[in-house]
Amino acid sequence: MSSKTIFITGANSGFGFAIASAAVQIGHKVIGTVRSESSRAVLVEALPEAFPVLCDVTEFERLPEIVRQAEEDHGPVEVLINNAGYGHEGIIEESPLEEMRRQFDVNVFGAVAVAKAFLPRFRERRRGFIVNVTSMGGMITMPGIGYYCGSKFALQGISEVMRSELAPFGVHVTTLCPGSFRTDWAGRSMVRTDRSIADYDALFNPIREARQAVSGKQLGNPHKLAVAVLDLIESDNPPPQLLLGSDAFKHVSDRIARLQQELEAWRSVALSTDG
């Protein structure tokens, strides 16, 4: 393993902190973004080896300068881990469009804007690795997190195109698709829309209650995810997406099987429109 300079968004908690911690322990240099001075203080105390940078990924116009300054201070970045994001829970009919806009601003536009700040640097150097953290919710859906799944599906698709466009320049792009892990995603980090339509109670109330009941007890271990990510960035032939967690592997595998069945069931209609 060669020492790398890694830029991690949302480095003060969750997957970002787990990856940052594991990275510095094995000799990588970590530049970690935080959104506030209080978060910076938390990161400095918990991980003094990291280099915190104030950065809100939705302040799109500031990102190129933040990246320029980071490389001026710490040298060329070899790996970008686009981790900043949050979950939104709410029935679509009940959830204001403004909440959807905010979800996409952070999870999609923010991630793409950070990546775009690095793209010319990676392309010109003919090397680099972008890990865009999506979710199993970027490959499957479930009731009550429509805005979140929509944002992760969007980032999943954009990342696949980004991978194709950057491959000729030696730049890798992989999406990280975790299942349920012991992070704050379903706890303090989740925005929940207030319930207002009783017709959805039978469908959604058990889902919300189950999610809250397992928060903090999920099977996924963030440290093991971090180890997997650090192994990933050493690969010369990384996958387009990497599922992490037995639940993610099962749910996505089941969805692929159902999709194949749907394709076969409607094959004649699909082919009937040619000519």
Backbone torsions as a table, in degrees:
resi	resn	phi	psi	omega
1	MET	NA	130.9	175.4
2	SER	-97.9	144.4	178.8
3	SER	-66.9	134.8	-177.8
4	LYS	-125.1	157.4	170.0
5	THR	-99.0	120.9	-172.6
6	ILE	-118.9	129.6	178.5
7	PHE	-104.8	117.4	-174.9
8	ILE	-119.8	122.2	175.2
9	THR	-86.5	144.5	-177.8
10	GLY	64.5	52.4	-170.6
11	ALA	-88.2	-3.9	-173.3
12	ASN	-91.0	-4.0	-179.5
13	SER	-158.1	170.0	173.1
14	GLY	58.5	-143.4	-179.4
15	PHE	-60.3	-37.4	-178.1
16	GLY	-59.2	-45.6	-179.9
17	PHE	-69.3	-39.3	179.3
18	ALA	-61.7	-43.8	179.9
19	ILE	-68.1	-43.4	179.2
20	ALA	-60.0	-44.6	-179.1
21	SER	-61.9	-47.4	-179.1
22	ALA	-65.8	-35.6	-177.4
23	ALA	-67.0	-46.2	-178.6
24	VAL	-67.4	-29.0	-179.3
25	GLN	-65.4	-27.2	-179.7
26	ILE	-107.3	15.6	168.7
27	GLY	99.5	6.1	176.0
28	HIS	-79.0	154.2	171.6
29	LYS	-93.0	128.5	-176.0
30	VAL	-117.3	123.9	169.3
31	ILE	-104.3	117.1	-174.5
32	GLY	-117.9	128.6	179.6
33	THR	-86.9	145.1	175.7
34	VAL	-136.5	158.5	-174.0
35	ARG	-98.5	-8.6	-175.7
36	SER	-150.6	163.0	177.4
37	GLU	-64.2	-35.1	178.5
38	SER	-65.5	-38.7	176.8
39	SER	-67.9	-35.6	176.6
40	ARG	-62.2	-43.2	-179.8
41	ALA	-62.9	-39.3	177.9
42	VAL	-61.9	-45.8	-178.4
43	LEU	-66.8	-41.1	179.8
44	VAL	-61.5	-41.6	-179.9
45	GLU	-70.4	-42.4	-174.8
46	ALA	-78.7	-30.2	-174.9
47	LEU	-144.0	74.2	-174.7
48	PRO	-64.0	-16.7	179.6
49	GLU	-75.3	-19.5	-178.6
50	ALA	-80.7	160.2	178.3
51	PHE	-112.2	102.7	-176.3
52	PRO	-77.7	145.7	178.5
53	VAL	-133.8	128.8	176.1
54	LEU	-71.9	124.2	-175.9
55	CYS	-163.2	119.1	169.6
56	ASP	-100.3	117.8	-173.0
57	VAL	-66.4	-12.0	177.2
58	THR	-88.7	-3.6	173.3
59	GLU	-89.7	72.2	-167.0
60	PHE	-56.6	-39.3	-174.4
61	GLU	-69.4	-20.2	-178.9
62	ARG	-85.3	-17.4	-169.1
63	LEU	-63.8	-43.0	178.9
64	PRO	-59.0	-38.1	179.5
65	GLU	-70.7	-37.8	177.4
66	ILE	-61.5	-43.8	179.2
67	VAL	-66.4	-42.6	179.3
68	ARG	-59.9	-44.6	-179.1
69	GLN	-66.8	-39.2	179.6
70	ALA	-61.1	-42.2	-180.0
71	GLU	-73.7	-31.1	176.5
72	GLU	-66.8	-38.2	-177.6
73	ASP	-79.0	-34.4	-168.1
74	HIS	-124.5	-0.5	-179.7
75	GLY	91.3	175.2	-176.3
76	PRO	-59.5	133.7	175.3
77	VAL	-84.1	132.8	179.5
78	GLU	-101.0	-25.1	-176.9
79	VAL	-134.9	129.4	171.0
80	LEU	-108.2	125.4	172.9
81	ILE	-113.0	103.7	-177.6
82	ASN	-83.4	87.2	-173.1
83	ASN	-105.5	-24.0	-174.4
84	ALA	-57.6	132.6	179.8
85	GLY	171.4	173.9	178.6
86	TYR	-153.2	168.0	179.5
87	GLY	-102.0	145.6	172.4
88	HIS	-121.4	131.5	178.1
89	GLU	-118.9	127.0	178.2
90	GLY	171.9	142.1	173.2
91	ILE	-62.1	138.1	-174.2
92	ILE	-59.5	-43.7	-178.8
93	GLU	-62.8	-30.7	-177.4
94	GLU	-86.6	-17.7	-168.6
95	SER	-95.5	122.3	-179.8
96	PRO	-59.5	148.1	178.1
97	LEU	-61.3	-28.3	179.3
98	GLU	-62.1	-33.3	177.3
99	GLU	-69.7	-34.1	174.7
100	MET	-66.3	-43.2	-179.7
101	ARG	-60.6	-43.6	179.0
102	ARG	-64.5	-41.5	178.5
103	GLN	-59.1	-44.6	-179.9
104	PHE	-72.9	-33.7	177.4
105	ASP	-58.3	-43.8	-178.0
106	VAL	-80.1	-55.6	-169.6
107	ASN	-75.1	-27.7	-177.0
108	VAL	-111.2	-65.0	-175.6
109	PHE	-62.6	-39.1	178.9
110	GLY	-63.7	-46.8	-179.8
111	ALA	-63.1	-43.3	-179.6
112	VAL	-67.4	-39.2	-179.5
113	ALA	-64.7	-40.2	176.8
114	VAL	-64.4	-45.3	179.0
115	ALA	-59.1	-44.1	-178.5
116	LYS	-63.7	-28.5	176.4
117	ALA	-67.7	-27.3	179.2
118	PHE	-93.2	-23.6	-171.2
119	LEU	-54.0	-49.3	-179.2
120	PRO	-62.7	-31.4	179.8
121	ARG	-71.3	-46.4	178.4
122	PHE	-64.2	-44.0	-178.6
123	ARG	-62.1	-45.7	-178.2
124	GLU	-67.3	-33.3	178.8
125	ARG	-82.7	-10.2	-179.3
126	ARG	60.1	35.7	174.5
127	ARG	-165.6	160.4	179.8
128	GLY	147.9	163.3	-178.9
129	PHE	-143.7	125.1	177.2
130	ILE	-112.9	122.8	174.0
131	VAL	-111.8	109.8	177.4
132	ASN	-96.8	117.5	-178.3
133	VAL	-80.8	112.0	175.6
134	THR	-104.5	-114.0	-176.6
135	SER	177.6	162.5	166.5
136	MET	-61.2	-22.3	175.2
137	GLY	-72.0	0.0	170.4
138	GLY	-96.5	-0.2	179.9
139	MET	-129.7	-17.0	173.9
140	ILE	-133.6	168.4	177.4
141	THR	-128.5	164.3	174.0
142	MET	-154.6	150.1	-177.8
143	PRO	-59.4	140.2	172.4
144	GLY	96.5	-6.8	175.9
145	ILE	-132.8	43.6	-176.8
146	GLY	-61.4	-43.9	-179.5
147	TYR	-66.3	-40.1	179.1
148	TYR	-64.7	-50.9	179.1
149	CYS	-59.1	-41.7	178.7
150	GLY	-58.4	-41.9	-179.4
151	SER	-67.3	-38.6	-178.4
152	LYS	-75.9	-34.8	172.4
153	PHE	-60.7	-42.1	180.0
154	ALA	-62.1	-47.5	-179.5
155	LEU	-66.3	-33.7	176.9
156	GLN	-60.5	-47.8	-179.3
157	GLY	-67.2	-43.2	179.3
158	ILE	-62.8	-39.4	-179.6
159	SER	-63.9	-37.0	179.8
160	GLU	-65.2	-40.5	176.1
161	VAL	-66.7	-44.2	178.7
162	MET	-56.7	-41.1	179.0
163	ARG	-59.9	-45.4	-179.6
164	SER	-65.6	-40.5	-177.3
165	GLU	-69.9	-31.4	-174.6
166	LEU	-95.0	-14.9	-177.6
167	ALA	-54.4	-39.9	-179.5
168	PRO	-63.5	-15.1	-177.1
169	PHE	-105.8	12.0	177.3
170	GLY	76.2	18.1	-179.1
171	VAL	-103.0	126.4	-179.4
172	HIS	-93.0	145.9	172.6
173	VAL	-135.2	125.2	176.8
174	THR	-133.4	138.8	171.3
175	THR	-94.6	138.2	177.3
176	LEU	-100.0	122.0	-172.5
177	CYS	-118.6	79.5	-177.2
178	PRO	-76.8	153.2	167.9
179	GLY	-87.9	-138.1	-177.8
180	SER	-88.5	120.8	-179.8
181	PHE	-124.8	162.5	-179.6
182	ARG	-80.6	75.2	174.8
183	THR	-125.9	-174.0	179.2
184	ASP	-87.0	8.3	-174.1
185	TRP	-53.4	-45.9	-178.1
186	ALA	-92.2	3.9	-179.7
187	GLY	-107.9	-117.1	-174.4
188	ARG	-69.1	-19.6	-177.3
189	SER	-83.5	-7.5	-177.5
190	MET	-95.0	134.0	172.5
191	VAL	-91.7	128.3	-178.1
192	ARG	-118.3	125.4	175.7
193	THR	-77.2	137.1	178.4
194	ASP	-62.8	141.3	176.6
195	ARG	-73.6	143.7	-177.7
196	SER	-146.2	-13.9	-175.5
197	ILE	-121.2	110.7	-173.4
198	ALA	-64.1	-25.0	-179.0
199	ASP	-57.1	-25.6	-177.6
200	TYR	-91.3	-0.9	-174.1
201	ASP	-58.7	-46.0	-174.5
202	ALA	-64.2	-35.5	179.4
203	LEU	-76.2	-46.6	-164.2
204	PHE	-97.7	-34.0	-176.5
205	ASN	-56.3	-43.9	177.6
206	PRO	-63.3	-33.6	179.4
207	ILE	-67.3	-45.9	179.4
208	ARG	-63.2	-43.7	-178.6
209	GLU	-64.8	-40.6	179.6
210	ALA	-65.9	-39.7	-179.9
211	ARG	-65.2	-42.2	179.6
212	GLN	-68.4	-33.1	-177.7
213	ALA	-68.2	-32.9	-176.6
214	VAL	-96.1	-2.9	-178.9
215	SER	-58.3	124.5	-177.6
216	GLY	89.6	-7.3	-179.1
217	LYS	-119.0	11.4	-176.7
218	GLN	-62.2	157.1	-177.1
219	LEU	-69.0	-33.0	-173.5
220	GLY	-68.1	133.9	-179.1
221	ASN	-103.3	114.0	-177.5
222	PRO	-57.9	-34.1	179.1
223	HIS	-64.7	-41.0	178.6
224	LYS	-67.3	-34.1	173.7
225	LEU	-61.6	-43.7	-179.5
226	ALA	-60.0	-42.6	178.4
227	VAL	-61.5	-41.7	179.1
228	ALA	-63.4	-39.1	179.1
229	VAL	-66.0	-41.5	-179.7
230	LEU	-68.5	-30.9	171.8
231	ASP	-68.5	-41.2	-179.3
232	LEU	-56.8	-45.6	-174.2
233	ILE	-73.0	-6.0	173.6
234	GLU	-89.6	-9.0	-174.0
235	SER	-76.9	139.3	173.7
236	ASP	-86.7	-12.1	-179.0
237	ASN	-138.9	66.0	-175.5
238	PRO	-73.0	156.1	-179.7
239	PRO	-77.3	160.0	174.6
240	PRO	-61.3	-37.6	175.0
241	GLN	-142.2	149.6	179.4
242	LEU	-125.6	111.3	174.8
243	LEU	-77.2	138.1	177.2
244	LEU	-131.2	126.3	-178.6
245	GLY	110.1	138.2	-179.1
246	SER	-64.1	-32.5	178.9
247	ASP	-68.5	-41.2	177.5
248	ALA	-61.6	-45.1	-179.1
249	PHE	-61.4	-43.6	-178.7
250	LYS	-68.2	-49.0	-175.5
251	HIS	-64.6	-40.9	-179.6
252	VAL	-71.7	-39.5	176.7
253	SER	-61.1	-42.5	178.2
254	ASP	-63.9	-39.3	179.9
255	ARG	-65.7	-39.6	178.2
256	ILE	-63.3	-40.9	178.5
257	ALA	-64.1	-42.7	178.5
258	ARG	-65.1	-39.7	179.4
259	LEU	-61.9	-42.0	178.3
260	GLN	-62.2	-40.3	177.3
261	GLN	-63.9	-41.3	178.9
262	GLU	-64.3	-41.5	178.8
263	LEU	-60.5	-44.5	-179.5
264	GLU	-67.0	-40.5	-178.3
265	ALA	-63.3	-32.1	-176.3
266	TRP	-110.4	16.7	-178.2
267	ARG	-55.3	-47.3	-175.0
268	SER	-63.4	-36.5	177.6
269	VAL	-69.7	-43.0	-179.7
270	ALA	-58.7	-40.1	-175.9
271	LEU	-85.3	-11.3	-174.6
272	SER	-74.4	-12.3	-173.2
273	THR	-93.5	-2.0	177.3
274	ASP	-78.3	155.3	171.9
275	GLY	93.7	NA	NA
